[in-house]
Amino acid sequence: MCQVLGLERKGVMHSDQRTRFSVKGEPVYHYCAVSSFSEYTVVHSGCAVKVSPHAPLEKICLLSCGVAAGLGAAWNVADISKGSTVVIFGLGTVGLAVAQGAKLRGASQIIGVETNPEKYEKAKAFGVTEFLNPKDCKEPIQQVIKRISGGGTDYSFECIGDTGTVATALQSCCDGWGLTVTLGVPKMKPEIAAHYSAFLSGKTLKGSLFGGWKPKSDLPSLVEKYMNKEIQIDEFITHDLPFEDINKAFSLMREGKCLRCV
């Protein structure tokens, strides 16, 4: 959210709008101002965070996105209360991190909506109590959720990156105080369409960037929570691959066969 740095999309350094890397005279761009697929990198001082030297970098790298985004959506953005009901659309790393955050806050019911049944077993370990596969439902998924949660959930999270699902998530939370948080980044159709009656009945739709954390000040405390075994990170890592297998890692991601590859 920094007004000086913003969300860097051009792949160049802030000071002179140039890169710090080149191969055979051609510039190599800094992806998202990070370029972490290199042994050494250069970042703006505003993007560097000092954390505990004892923390294993090959584990806490998951806090750079994904896990931190999901935990923050549950704790900072939604501020889930004890005994509440939750539904999560999409059980990838972000969705499971939301589930972990909801479980740690003492949610009484955590419903996972996912079309890939292979993710169910893993999701139980993160706190998901019930699973719904929209493909197996004879009625709209929001009606099933309303029925099993007694009128709609207190909180609803969209973790897929599909704007159509945002509307479904909004319909799945309860009237009066139902809160829907959207975390996914849509690949197409960025506009959201929802019926005004959802807002008229007291529901709220909130966006979330990096789970509402301030990286400079909040990441060190998240690392400490991991070191103190208060939050799970290791369980999200399904594959450890050597660098030369980087393209295999992308294939596993596209095929939905991994959570996180390091």
C-alpha positions as CSV (number, residue, x, y, z in Angstrom):
1,M,0.0,0.0,0.0
2,C,3.1,2.2,0.1
3,Q,2.5,5.4,-1.9
4,V,6.2,5.6,-2.8
5,L,6.9,2.0,-3.9
6,G,3.4,0.8,-4.6
7,L,2.9,-2.7,-6.1
8,E,5.9,-2.9,-8.5
9,R,4.8,-4.3,-11.8
10,K,7.5,-3.0,-14.2
11,G,10.4,-5.1,-12.9
12,V,12.8,-2.3,-12.5
13,M,14.5,-0.6,-9.5
14,H,12.6,2.4,-8.0
15,S,15.5,4.8,-8.0
16,D,16.6,4.8,-11.6
17,Q,13.9,2.7,-13.4
18,R,16.6,0.2,-14.5
19,T,17.4,-3.4,-13.7
20,R,20.3,-4.7,-11.6
21,F,20.7,-7.9,-13.6
22,S,21.6,-8.6,-17.2
23,V,22.5,-11.6,-19.4
24,K,24.7,-11.0,-22.4
25,G,23.9,-7.3,-22.3
26,E,20.1,-7.9,-22.1
27,P,18.2,-6.7,-19.0
28,V,16.7,-9.3,-16.7
29,Y,13.7,-7.9,-14.9
30,H,13.0,-8.0,-11.2
31,Y,9.7,-9.9,-11.0
32,C,7.3,-8.2,-8.5
33,A,10.4,-6.4,-7.2
34,V,11.6,-9.7,-5.7
35,S,13.3,-12.0,-8.3
36,S,13.7,-14.7,-5.7
37,F,14.6,-17.4,-8.3
38,S,18.2,-16.1,-8.2
39,E,21.0,-17.0,-5.7
40,Y,21.5,-13.3,-5.0
41,T,19.1,-10.4,-5.5
42,V,18.8,-6.7,-5.1
43,V,15.7,-5.2,-3.5
44,H,14.7,-1.7,-2.4
45,S,15.3,-1.2,1.3
46,G,11.5,-0.8,1.7
47,C,11.1,-4.4,0.6
48,A,13.7,-5.9,3.0
49,V,12.6,-7.3,6.3
50,K,14.9,-8.4,9.1
51,V,13.7,-11.6,10.8
52,S,15.1,-14.1,13.3
53,P,18.4,-15.5,12.0
54,H,17.4,-18.9,13.4
55,A,14.3,-19.2,11.1
56,P,14.7,-21.6,8.2
57,L,14.4,-19.6,5.0
58,E,13.2,-22.6,3.1
59,K,10.2,-22.7,5.3
60,I,9.3,-19.1,6.1
61,C,9.5,-18.2,2.4
62,L,5.8,-19.3,2.4
63,L,5.0,-16.2,4.5
64,S,5.9,-14.0,1.6
65,C,2.4,-14.7,0.2
66,G,-0.2,-17.5,0.4
67,V,0.0,-18.5,4.1
68,A,0.4,-15.0,5.4
69,A,-2.5,-13.8,3.1
70,G,-4.8,-16.5,4.4
71,L,-4.0,-16.1,8.1
72,G,-4.3,-12.3,7.8
73,A,-7.7,-12.5,6.0
74,A,-9.0,-14.6,8.9
75,W,-7.4,-12.6,11.7
76,N,-7.1,-9.0,10.5
77,V,-9.6,-8.5,7.7
78,A,-12.5,-10.7,9.0
79,D,-11.4,-10.8,12.7
80,I,-13.1,-14.2,13.1
81,S,-14.8,-14.6,16.5
82,K,-14.9,-17.8,18.7
83,G,-17.8,-20.1,18.0
84,S,-18.6,-18.6,14.5
85,T,-19.3,-20.4,11.3
86,V,-17.1,-20.1,8.2
87,V,-17.2,-21.2,4.6
88,I,-14.1,-21.2,2.3
89,F,-14.3,-21.4,-1.5
90,G,-11.1,-23.1,-2.8
91,L,-8.8,-25.3,-0.7
92,G,-5.4,-24.4,-2.1
93,T,-2.7,-22.9,0.1
94,V,-4.6,-19.6,0.7
95,G,-7.9,-21.3,1.5
96,L,-6.2,-23.7,3.9
97,A,-4.3,-20.9,5.6
98,V,-7.8,-19.2,6.1
99,A,-9.0,-22.5,7.6
100,Q,-6.0,-22.6,10.0
101,G,-6.7,-19.1,11.1
102,A,-10.3,-19.8,11.7
103,K,-9.5,-23.0,13.7
104,L,-7.0,-21.0,15.8
105,R,-9.7,-18.4,16.5
106,G,-12.1,-21.2,17.6
107,A,-14.6,-21.3,14.8
108,S,-17.3,-23.9,15.4
109,Q,-17.9,-24.9,11.8
110,I,-15.5,-24.6,8.8
111,I,-17.0,-25.6,5.5
112,G,-14.6,-26.2,2.6
113,V,-16.0,-25.8,-1.0
114,E,-13.6,-27.6,-3.5
115,T,-14.0,-29.5,-6.8
116,N,-10.9,-31.5,-6.3
117,P,-11.7,-34.3,-3.7
118,E,-7.9,-35.1,-3.3
119,K,-7.6,-32.0,-1.2
120,Y,-10.1,-33.1,1.5
121,E,-7.7,-35.2,3.6
122,K,-5.1,-32.5,3.8
123,A,-7.7,-29.9,4.6
124,K,-8.9,-31.8,7.7
125,A,-5.5,-31.2,9.3
126,F,-5.9,-27.5,8.9
127,G,-9.4,-27.4,10.6
128,V,-11.9,-27.9,7.8
129,T,-14.9,-29.7,9.3
130,E,-17.2,-30.3,6.3
131,F,-16.6,-30.6,2.6
132,L,-18.8,-29.7,-0.4
133,N,-18.2,-30.4,-4.0
134,P,-20.4,-28.2,-6.2
135,K,-20.3,-30.9,-8.9
136,D,-22.1,-33.3,-6.5
137,C,-24.8,-30.9,-5.4
138,K,-28.2,-31.0,-7.1
139,E,-29.0,-27.4,-5.9
140,P,-27.0,-24.2,-6.0
141,I,-24.1,-24.4,-3.6
142,Q,-25.1,-21.3,-1.6
143,Q,-28.5,-23.0,-0.7
144,V,-26.6,-26.1,0.5
145,I,-24.4,-23.8,2.7
146,K,-27.3,-21.9,4.1
147,R,-29.0,-25.2,5.0
148,I,-26.1,-26.8,6.8
149,S,-25.0,-23.6,8.6
150,G,-28.5,-22.7,9.8
151,G,-29.2,-19.7,7.6
152,G,-25.8,-18.8,6.2
153,T,-22.3,-18.5,7.7
154,D,-20.9,-15.6,9.7
155,Y,-17.9,-15.4,7.4
156,S,-17.3,-16.4,3.8
157,F,-13.9,-16.4,2.0
158,E,-13.4,-16.5,-1.8
159,C,-9.9,-18.0,-2.4
160,I,-10.2,-19.1,-6.0
161,G,-9.8,-15.9,-8.1
162,D,-13.1,-16.1,-9.8
163,T,-15.5,-13.1,-9.7
164,G,-18.5,-15.3,-10.2
165,T,-17.6,-17.1,-7.0
166,V,-17.5,-13.8,-5.1
167,A,-21.2,-13.4,-5.7
168,T,-21.8,-17.0,-4.6
169,A,-19.7,-16.4,-1.5
170,L,-21.8,-13.3,-0.7
171,Q,-25.0,-15.2,-1.0
172,S,-23.6,-17.9,1.3
173,C,-23.1,-15.7,4.4
174,C,-26.0,-14.8,6.7
175,D,-28.2,-11.7,6.6
176,G,-27.6,-8.9,9.1
177,W,-23.8,-9.3,9.7
178,G,-22.5,-11.8,7.2
179,L,-19.0,-10.9,6.0
180,T,-17.4,-12.0,2.7
181,V,-13.7,-11.5,2.1
182,T,-12.3,-11.9,-1.4
183,L,-8.6,-13.0,-1.7
184,G,-8.3,-14.5,-5.1
185,V,-6.8,-12.7,-8.1
186,P,-9.1,-13.2,-11.1
187,K,-7.4,-14.2,-14.4
188,M,-10.3,-13.0,-16.4
189,K,-13.5,-10.9,-16.0
190,P,-12.3,-8.6,-13.2
191,E,-15.7,-7.0,-12.7
192,I,-17.9,-8.3,-9.8
193,A,-21.7,-8.5,-10.2
194,A,-23.9,-8.9,-7.1
195,H,-27.5,-8.2,-6.4
196,Y,-28.1,-5.0,-4.3
197,S,-30.4,-6.9,-2.0
198,A,-27.3,-8.6,-0.5
199,F,-26.1,-5.3,0.8
200,L,-29.6,-4.1,1.7
201,S,-29.8,-7.1,4.1
202,G,-26.7,-6.0,5.9
203,K,-24.0,-8.1,4.3
204,T,-20.4,-6.8,3.8
205,L,-17.9,-7.5,1.0
206,K,-14.3,-6.8,1.8
207,G,-11.1,-7.0,-0.3
208,S,-7.8,-8.1,1.1
209,L,-4.2,-7.5,0.1
210,F,-1.6,-9.6,1.9
211,G,-4.1,-10.3,4.6
212,G,-3.9,-6.8,6.0
213,W,-0.4,-7.3,7.3
214,K,2.2,-4.5,7.2
215,P,5.2,-6.5,6.0
216,K,7.9,-4.4,7.7
217,S,6.4,-4.6,11.2
218,D,4.2,-7.7,11.1
219,L,6.4,-10.4,9.2
220,P,8.9,-10.7,12.1
221,S,6.1,-11.5,14.5
222,L,4.6,-14.1,12.1
223,V,8.0,-15.7,11.9
224,E,8.2,-15.8,15.7
225,K,4.7,-17.5,15.8
226,Y,6.1,-20.2,13.5
227,M,9.2,-20.6,15.6
228,N,7.0,-21.0,18.7
229,K,4.9,-23.6,16.8
230,E,1.8,-21.4,17.1
231,I,1.2,-21.6,13.3
232,Q,1.8,-24.4,10.8
233,I,3.9,-23.8,7.7
234,D,5.8,-27.0,7.0
235,E,2.5,-28.9,6.2
236,F,1.9,-26.6,3.2
237,I,5.1,-27.8,1.5
238,T,4.3,-30.8,-0.6
239,H,7.4,-30.8,-2.7
240,D,11.1,-29.9,-2.3
241,L,12.7,-29.7,-5.7
242,P,16.2,-28.8,-7.0
243,F,16.3,-25.6,-9.0
244,E,16.8,-27.4,-12.3
245,D,13.3,-28.9,-11.8
246,I,11.7,-25.4,-11.7
247,N,9.5,-26.2,-14.7
248,K,8.3,-29.4,-13.1
249,A,7.2,-27.2,-10.1
250,F,5.1,-25.0,-12.4
251,S,3.5,-28.1,-14.0
252,L,2.6,-29.5,-10.6
253,M,1.0,-26.1,-9.7
254,R,-1.0,-26.0,-13.0
255,E,-2.2,-29.6,-12.5
256,G,-3.3,-28.9,-8.9
257,K,-1.0,-31.7,-7.6
258,C,0.8,-29.6,-5.0
259,L,0.2,-27.0,-2.4
260,R,3.6,-25.4,-2.3
261,C,6.8,-26.4,-4.1
262,V,10.0,-25.0,-2.6
